[in-house]
């Protein structure tokens, strides 16, 4: 039996993520390098000794050892791939009745074998299991905390010993198993996808979050309840009917197109939109489950095909920074301090920023804007390479010297400041303003991407949405760039046509094995 840990899983390990987005463990991978195979072999040896030492259990024979090797490899791959790249944070365990998940993994491991192996790994001190529970939130409602699994320090030390703890080698150490992606024909896959989609509640394709609260010196984000589905949100806000209807229509069309296409190189998954507590906050589209086109690495995305055709990625160059600069330029008091790089220039290497590593500048700008709080020191999630290459204070000083308007985040730059100010007391207000500004930038970014998706779907083109980009067949690259440009001149965004068009430099990143131009 899996023991319960008497702790709230929404504390240290996973508190920065809403309850519904703790990622599932990947069970579609196998070891693909010498060091990863050695790690799996060592742990399998420990499992065999553990099982054989119990007189009440059947001895592990050759066939059982072979099966145990395959099953354990899938679990270890999932823990390494899902936890190492997230600073050893927890991954969620799927429920037994989630047949869509287990159907994709049954060639490697089934539900019953998964839990038997997890129980043995826990007995060996290699993993901890946080039992699913319901906790009472601040407003008196109950929140379901997912069943989560996290590798222990012993597991981490073994991963370090065998060289399986480096983020840059995760994809090569633990390869996505081709059989998990499916090898059926397009017609059969379309039929399965249609049946799967019909079982999904349409209102669950759009969820609305709650206003966050903040705790601790670093302002750790916590959420006051489970997200609301579209039906519940509509009952509470009847004036949102038109907007919700449009969003649901887009998500239904997108799901039918994506799930009905023959997509290889990743796991096909339903998509849903996560809106903030107001329509002007948030709105990104996410996949469900592990090893989807959103969760695999950029290197692995090179091998995706849509209906047999290689893909390309069309993105918005320096999306968050470009949109923020154009938004600040709309305010007469701030516009004199707005500096907009010319087309063709890299906003992250503009002027004196070229003296600093591009990744460090990009990380500082993106995290600062999305948090709505300018970083004074590197956060926990900062990649070690950035942390070791340059001091955060130096990057901050350089960015503000080039883009001084970024220091103007406050209630006056929010489109609906009254929505925010009435939600928080004096202690929470500034943090909530910053959070709202970041979510508003995401809303603008999503409006561009989703407007382009709408046009592409009308043209019969399958588009896979990333946060600031679209993965499309290579033959649809020009149509995608035009759809992005055309959407910037629409009237749905609170920016003028000329201003918004200037901030969208749709750059092309080919995800194939030949020429690659990365303008992220």
C-alpha positions in Angstrom: 0.0 0.0 0.0 1.1 3.5 -0.8 1.6 5.4 2.5 0.1 8.9 2.9 2.3 11.8 3.7 0.6 14.1 6.2 1.4 17.3 4.2 -0.5 19.6 2.0 0.9 19.1 -1.6 0.1 22.7 -2.4 3.0 23.9 -0.2 6.6 24.1 -1.0 6.8 21.9 -4.0 3.8 22.9 -6.1 2.4 26.1 -4.7 3.5 28.2 -7.7 1.1 26.3 -9.9 -2.7 26.2 -9.9 -4.1 23.0 -8.7 -5.3 21.9 -12.1 -2.0 22.3 -13.9 0.4 20.1 -11.9 1.8 18.1 -14.8 1.1 14.4 -15.2 4.0 12.1 -15.0 5.2 11.0 -18.4 4.9 7.2 -19.0 5.7 7.2 -22.7 9.5 7.3 -22.5 12.3 4.8 -22.4 16.1 5.1 -21.7 18.0 6.2 -24.8 21.6 6.7 -23.6 24.3 4.7 -21.8 23.9 6.6 -18.5 20.1 6.3 -18.4 20.2 2.6 -19.1 22.7 2.1 -16.3 20.5 4.1 -13.9 17.5 2.0 -14.8 19.4 -1.3 -14.5 20.7 -0.3 -11.1 17.2 0.6 -9.8 15.7 -2.6 -11.3 18.3 -4.6 -9.5 17.2 -3.0 -6.2 13.6 -3.8 -7.0 14.3 -7.4 -7.8 16.2 -7.8 -4.5 13.4 -6.1 -2.6 10.7 -8.3 -4.1 12.7 -11.5 -3.7 13.4 -10.7 -0.1 9.7 -11.0 0.7 8.7 -14.6 1.2 5.1 -13.8 0.5 5.8 -12.6 -3.0 6.6 -14.6 -6.1 10.2 -14.7 -7.1 11.1 -12.6 -10.1 12.0 -14.8 -13.0 13.6 -13.9 -16.3 10.3 -13.0 -18.0 9.1 -11.0 -15.0 12.5 -9.2 -14.8 12.2 -8.2 -18.5 8.7 -6.9 -17.9 9.9 -5.1 -14.7 12.7 -3.5 -16.7 10.3 -2.0 -19.2 7.8 -0.8 -16.6 10.4 0.6 -14.2 12.2 2.4 -17.1 8.9 4.2 -18.0 8.5 5.4 -14.4 12.1 6.5 -13.9 12.0 8.3 -17.3 8.9 10.1 -16.2 10.4 11.2 -12.9 13.6 12.3 -14.5 12.0 14.1 -17.4 9.2 15.6 -15.5 10.9 16.6 -12.2 14.5 17.4 -13.1 13.6 20.1 -15.6 11.2 21.6 -13.0 13.7 21.8 -10.2 12.5 18.5 -8.7 8.9 19.6 -8.2 6.2 17.0 -8.0 4.3 15.4 -10.9 0.7 14.3 -10.7 -0.4 10.7 -10.9 -3.4 10.0 -13.2 -6.5 8.4 -11.8 -7.3 4.8 -12.6 -10.4 5.7 -14.5 -8.6 8.1 -16.9 -8.7 5.6 -19.7 -7.4 8.0 -22.3 -4.1 8.3 -20.4 -3.6 4.6 -19.7 -4.6 3.7 -23.3 -1.6 5.6 -24.5 0.8 3.9 -22.1 -0.4 0.3 -22.0 2.4 -0.8 -24.3 4.9 0.2 -21.6 3.0 0.0 -18.3 -0.6 -0.3 -17.1 -2.3 1.3 -14.1 -2.0 -1.7 -11.8 1.7 -2.3 -12.6 2.4 1.4 -12.2 1.1 1.5 -8.6 2.8 -1.8 -7.7 6.1 -0.3 -8.9 5.5 3.0 -7.1 4.8 1.2 -3.8 8.2 -0.7 -4.2 10.1 2.5 -5.1 8.6 4.2 -2.1 9.6 1.3 0.2 13.1 1.7 -1.1 13.1 5.4 -0.3 13.3 6.6 -3.9 10.0 8.4 -4.2 7.5 10.1 -1.9 3.7 9.9 -2.6 1.5 12.8 -1.5 -2.0 11.3 -1.1 -4.9 13.0 -2.9 -7.0 15.0 -0.4 -9.5 17.8 -0.1 -8.5 20.9 1.9 -10.6 23.9 3.0 -9.7 27.2 1.3 -9.9 30.7 2.7 -13.4 31.2 1.4 -14.7 28.0 3.0 -14.9 26.0 -0.2 -13.0 22.7 -0.6 -10.1 22.2 -3.0 -9.0 18.9 -4.4 -5.3 18.4 -4.2 -4.0 15.9 -6.8 -2.1 12.8 -5.9 1.5 13.8 -6.5 4.8 11.9 -6.7 8.2 13.4 -6.1 11.7 11.8 -6.2 13.5 11.8 -2.9 17.1 13.1 -2.3 18.3 9.5 -2.7 16.8 9.3 -6.2 18.3 12.6 -7.0 21.7 11.5 -5.8 21.5 8.4 -8.0 20.5 10.5 -11.0 23.5 12.7 -10.4 25.8 9.7 -10.0 24.8 8.3 -13.3 24.7 11.7 -15.1 21.0 11.8 -15.7 20.3 15.2 -13.9 21.2 17.6 -16.7 18.3 19.5 -18.4 20.2 19.8 -21.7 20.4 16.0 -22.1 16.9 15.1 -20.9 15.4 14.5 -24.3 18.4 12.4 -25.5 18.5 10.4 -22.2 14.8 9.6 -22.2 13.4 9.3 -25.7 9.7 9.4 -26.5 8.7 5.8 -27.4 7.3 5.8 -31.0 4.7 3.2 -30.2 3.2 5.5 -27.5 2.5 8.2 -30.2 0.4 5.7 -32.2 1.0 4.0 -35.5 -2.6 3.7 -36.7 -3.9 5.1 -40.0 -5.2 8.6 -40.3 -8.8 7.4 -40.7 -8.7 5.2 -37.6 -7.0 8.0 -35.6 -9.6 10.5 -36.7 -12.4 8.1 -35.6 -10.8 7.5 -32.2 -10.2 11.3 -31.7 -13.8 12.0 -32.6 -15.1 9.5 -30.1 -12.8 10.8 -27.4 -13.8 14.4 -28.1 -17.5 13.6 -27.9 -17.0 12.4 -24.3 -15.7 15.8 -23.3 -18.0 18.3 -21.7 -17.9 21.4 -24.0 -18.0 23.7 -21.0 -14.8 22.1 -19.6 -12.9 23.4 -22.7 -12.9 26.9 -21.0 -12.1 27.5 -17.4 -12.0 30.6 -15.3 -9.5 31.1 -12.5 -9.7 33.0 -9.2 -7.9 36.1 -7.9 -4.7 34.9 -6.2 -3.4 35.7 -2.8 0.2 36.1 -1.9 2.3 34.9 1.0 5.9 35.2 2.1 8.6 37.6 1.3 8.9 36.5 -2.3 5.1 36.8 -2.9 4.4 33.1 -3.6 1.2 32.8 -5.6 -1.6 30.8 -4.1 -5.1 30.3 -5.4 -8.3 30.4 -3.5 -10.3 27.6 -5.2 -10.6 25.3 -8.1 -11.1 26.9 -11.6 -14.7 27.4 -12.7 -16.0 25.9 -15.9 -17.6 28.1 -18.5 -21.1 27.1 -17.5 -20.6 28.2 -13.8 -18.8 31.4 -14.9 -21.6 32.3 -17.2 -24.2 31.9 -14.5 -22.3 34.3 -12.3 -21.6 36.7 -15.2 -24.5 36.8 -17.7 -22.9 39.7 -19.5 -20.1 37.4 -20.6 -22.4 35.3 -22.8 -21.1 36.5 -26.2 -17.5 36.3 -25.3 -17.8 32.8 -23.7 -19.8 31.5 -26.7 -17.0 32.7 -29.1 -14.3 31.2 -27.0 -16.1 27.8 -26.7 -16.7 27.8 -30.4 -13.0 28.3 -31.1 -12.0 25.6 -28.7 -14.5 23.1 -30.2 -13.2 23.8 -33.7 -9.6 23.6 -32.6 -10.0 20.4 -30.8 -11.8 18.7 -33.7 -9.1 19.8 -36.1 -6.2 18.8 -33.9 -7.6 15.5 -32.6 -8.8 14.6 -36.1 -5.4 15.1 -37.7 -2.7 12.6 -38.1 0.0 14.1 -35.8 3.1 12.1 -35.2 6.1 12.8 -32.9 4.1 13.7 -29.8 1.0 12.6 -27.8 -2.2 13.9 -29.1 -4.3 15.6 -26.4 -7.4 17.7 -25.9 -6.8 21.4 -25.6 -8.6 23.8 -23.2 -8.4 27.6 -22.5 -7.5 28.9 -19.1 -9.0 32.3 -18.5 -8.3 34.6 -15.5 -11.0 35.9 -13.2 -11.9 38.6 -15.7 -12.1 38.4 -19.5 -9.1 40.8 -19.8 -6.8 38.5 -17.9 -5.1 35.4 -19.1 -6.6 33.1 -21.8 -3.8 30.8 -22.9 -4.5 27.5 -24.5 -3.1 24.4 -22.9 -2.8 20.7 -23.7 -3.7 18.0 -21.2 -1.3 15.3 -20.2 2.4 14.7 -20.8 4.5 14.5 -23.9 2.2 16.8 -26.0 3.6 19.3 -28.5 3.6 21.9 -25.7 5.5 19.9 -23.2 8.2 18.2 -25.2 11.5 19.9 -25.9 12.2 22.2 -28.8 14.6 19.6 -30.1 11.8 16.9 -30.0 9.4 19.2 -31.8 11.6 19.0 -34.9 10.3 15.5 -35.5 6.6 16.4 -35.4 4.6 15.9 -38.6 1.0 17.0 -39.3 -0.8 14.7 -41.8 2.6 13.4 -42.9 4.1 16.9 -43.5 7.1 18.3 -41.6 6.2 21.4 -39.5 7.4 24.9 -39.1 7.0 27.4 -36.2 5.8 30.9 -36.7 6.2 33.1 -33.6 5.9 36.6 -32.4 9.5 37.9 -31.8 10.1 39.0 -28.2 6.3 38.8 -27.8 5.8 40.0 -24.2 8.4 42.8 -24.5 7.1 44.0 -27.9 3.5 44.1 -26.7 4.4 45.8 -23.4 6.3 48.5 -25.2 3.4 49.2 -27.6 1.0 49.3 -24.7 3.1 51.8 -22.7 3.3 54.0 -25.8 -0.5 54.5 -25.6 -0.1 56.6 -22.4 0.9 60.3 -22.9 2.7 60.5 -19.6 4.8 57.3 -20.4 5.2 57.4 -24.2 8.2 59.8 -24.1 10.2 57.1 -22.2 9.2 54.3 -24.7 12.0 53.1 -26.9 11.0 50.7 -29.7 13.7 48.9 -31.6 13.5 49.1 -35.4 12.2 46.2 -37.4 14.9 43.6 -37.8 16.7 44.5 -34.6 16.7 42.0 -31.7 14.9 43.7 -28.8 16.9 41.6 -26.3 20.3 42.7 -27.8 19.4 46.3 -28.6 22.0 49.0 -27.8 23.9 48.2 -24.6 22.0 45.0 -24.0 24.3 43.3 -26.5 27.0 43.2 -23.8 24.9 40.7 -21.9 23.9 37.1 -22.7 20.7 37.1 -24.7 19.1 34.4 -22.6 19.8 36.3 -19.4 18.1 39.5 -20.8 15.2 37.6 -22.2 14.7 35.7 -18.9 14.8 38.9 -16.8 12.4 40.8 -19.1 9.9 38.0 -19.4 9.7 37.1 -15.8 9.6 40.7 -14.6 6.8 41.6 -17.0 4.7 38.6 -16.4 5.1 39.0 -12.6 4.6 42.7 -12.9 7.5 43.2 -10.6 11.0 44.0 -11.8 13.5 41.4 -10.5 16.2 42.4 -8.1 17.7 38.9 -7.8 17.4 35.7 -9.8 14.4 33.5 -8.9 14.5 29.9 -7.9 13.4 28.9 -11.4 16.3 30.7 -13.1 18.4 28.3 -15.2 21.9 27.8 -13.5 23.7 28.9 -16.7 22.0 32.3 -16.5 22.5 32.6 -12.7 26.2 31.9 -13.0 26.8 34.0 -16.1 25.7 37.5 -14.9 24.4 39.3 -11.9 20.6 40.1 -11.9 21.2 43.7 -10.8 23.5 44.4 -13.8 20.9 43.1 -16.2 18.2 45.1 -14.5 20.2 48.3 -14.7 21.0 47.7 -18.4 17.4 46.9 -19.4 15.9 49.9 -17.6 18.5 52.2 -19.3 17.3 51.0 -22.7 13.6 50.6 -21.8 12.9 53.0 -18.9 9.2 52.6 -19.4 9.3 49.1 -17.9 9.5 50.8 -14.5 6.1 52.3 -14.9 4.0 49.3 -14.0 1.1 50.4 -11.8 -2.7 50.7 -11.7 -2.7 53.5 -14.2 -1.5 51.2 -17.0 -4.3 48.6 -16.3 -7.3 48.7 -18.6 -9.7 48.0 -15.7 -7.9 49.0 -12.5 -11.1 49.1 -10.4 -11.4 45.3 -10.9 -8.1 44.9 -9.2 -8.1 47.5 -6.5 -11.4 46.3 -5.0 -9.9 42.7 -4.6 -7.0 43.4 -2.3 -6.1 45.2 0.9 -3.1 47.4 1.3 -0.7 44.5 1.8 -1.8 42.6 -1.3 -2.6 45.5 -3.6 0.8 46.1 -5.3 1.4 42.4 -5.9 -2.0 42.0 -7.3 -1.5 44.9 -9.6 1.7 43.4 -10.9 0.1 40.0 -11.4 -2.8 41.6 -13.2 -0.5 43.5 -15.5 1.3 40.2 -16.5 -2.0 38.5 -17.1 -3.2 41.4 -19.2 0.0 41.1 -21.4 -0.9 37.4 -21.8 -4.4 38.4 -22.8 -3.1 40.6 -25.6 -0.7 37.9 -26.8 -3.5 35.3 -26.8 -5.8 37.5 -28.8 -3.2 37.7 -31.6 -2.5 33.9 -31.6 -6.1 32.9 -31.2 -7.3 35.3 -33.9 -4.7 33.7 -36.3 -6.0 30.2 -35.3 -9.5 31.2 -36.2 -8.5 32.3 -39.7 -6.3 29.2 -40.2 -9.1 26.8 -39.1 -11.5 28.6 -41.6 -8.9 27.8 -44.3 -8.7 24.2 -43.3 -5.2 24.5 -41.8 -4.3 22.6 -38.6 -2.4 24.8 -36.2 -0.9 23.7 -32.9 -0.8 26.6 -30.4 2.2 27.4 -28.2 2.1 30.4 -26.0 3.5 32.9 -28.5 3.7 30.8 -31.6 1.9 28.4 -33.9 3.2 25.0 -35.2 1.9 24.5 -38.7 2.7 22.4 -41.8 5.6 23.9 -43.7 3.3 24.5 -46.7 1.1 26.8 -44.5 3.9 29.1 -43.2 3.0 32.1 -45.4 -0.7 31.7 -44.7 0.1 31.6 -41.0 2.3 34.8 -41.1 -0.4 36.6 -43.0 -3.0 35.4 -40.4 -0.9 36.8 -37.6 -0.4 40.1 -39.4 -4.1 40.4 -40.3 -5.2 39.8 -36.8 -3.0 42.6 -35.5 -5.2 45.1 -37.4 -8.4 43.8 -35.9 -10.5 45.8 -33.5 -10.7 43.3 -30.7 -7.5 44.5 -29.0 -7.2 47.9 -27.2 -4.3 49.0 -29.4 -4.3 51.0 -32.5 -3.6 49.3 -35.8 -0.3 51.0 -36.5 1.0 50.5 -33.0 0.2 46.9 -32.8 1.3 46.0 -36.3 4.7 47.4 -35.5 5.2 45.1 -32.5 4.3 41.9 -34.3 7.3 40.8 -36.3 6.2 37.3 -37.2 9.5 35.4 -37.4 9.9 32.0 -38.8 11.6 29.1 -37.0 11.8 26.0 -39.1 11.6 22.9 -37.0 13.3 20.4 -39.3 16.7 18.9 -39.6 18.1 21.4 -42.0 18.1 25.2 -41.7 17.0 26.6 -38.3 16.6 30.2 -37.6 15.7 30.9 -34.0 14.2 34.3 -33.2 12.4 33.5 -30.0 
